[in-house]
Amino acid sequence: MNFILNGYDYKDEKSLERRMAAREGHVKNIEAMKNDKKVLMACAMLNSDGNMCGSTLILEMENKDAVDEYLKTEAYVLEKVWERVEVIECKIPPMFL
């Protein structure tokens, strides 16, 4: 199953600082999941000033429960970077895989 995961950062004066402090753990986790073919694409959302303010991941996971398990280990969740996470089930056409 495929999922779009949008993580929206807190909108406070320390949010970018928390993001940068947690970034190494986040990237390490994403790299491991990419090697396991669970992350198909990842990108940072940017605000009008060009600063990171959220994340979008395209995932291939067994089911929504697997996404929830991943979120329990996600540095941006654990370190209070993402205020809100939206998970949308989707279907990627074979031509894009």
N, C-alpha and C positions, 0 to 999 in steps of 0.2 A: 504494500500500500504506500502511496505517496502522500506527503503532508507538506503544507507551507506553514512554517512557524515564523511568526512576527513577534519579536520581543521589543517592547517600547520602554525606553529608559525613563527613570524618574525625571521630573522637570524641576530640579532644585539646583542650587549653586554648586553642589558637590558631586553631581551626577557624572560629569566627565572625569573627575578625579577618581571616583570609585571604578568607573569603566576601565581606565588605564591601569589601575592597581590590580584589577581582576583579569585583565586581558591575556596575560600569559597562560593562566589556567584555562581560560575559555578556548584559546587557540590550540592548546595542547589536546583538549578534549575533542575539538572539531577535527584536528588532524588524525587522531586515532579513529574517529568515526568515519572519516573519509577513506582511510585505509581499509576499513571494513565495508566500504560501499554503502554506508548508511547516510552520509551527507553527499548529496549530488551537487549542491551549490550553496555558497554562503556569501553574504555581503553585509556591509554596514549601511544603515540609513544615515543620511546627512541632513542637518537642519539648514536653514537659509544662510548661516554663517560658515557652512562647510564642515561643521563639527559633527562627530558621530553622536547619534541620538537614539539608536535602536539597531536591530539586526533582523535580517530575513534569512531563513535557512530553507532549503528544499531537501526534504528527507525521504528516504525509502526505509520504512520500518515495517515490522510484522503487523502491527496494529497500533491503535491509539494508546493502549497500555504501555507499549514499548517507548512511545514518545514521552509519556508521563514519567517512566523510569529514568530516561535520559535527563529530564528536567530536574530530577532529584540530585543529579551530579553536576549540573551546569553551573559554572563559576559565576555567571552573570545573575543567576537566580540566588545562589547562596550568598553572594556579596552585595545583594540589594542594588544591582545595576538596572535590571528590568523591573519596572513597576507592574507591567501587565504583559501577559503572553497570550497570543491568539494562535490557535492551531486549527488549520483548515485542511480537511481531506481533499485531495485532488487526484487527477489521473494525468500522467505525463504520456503523450503519444510516443510510440516506439521510435519515430524519426528523431526525437530529441534525446534518446538514451544512448 
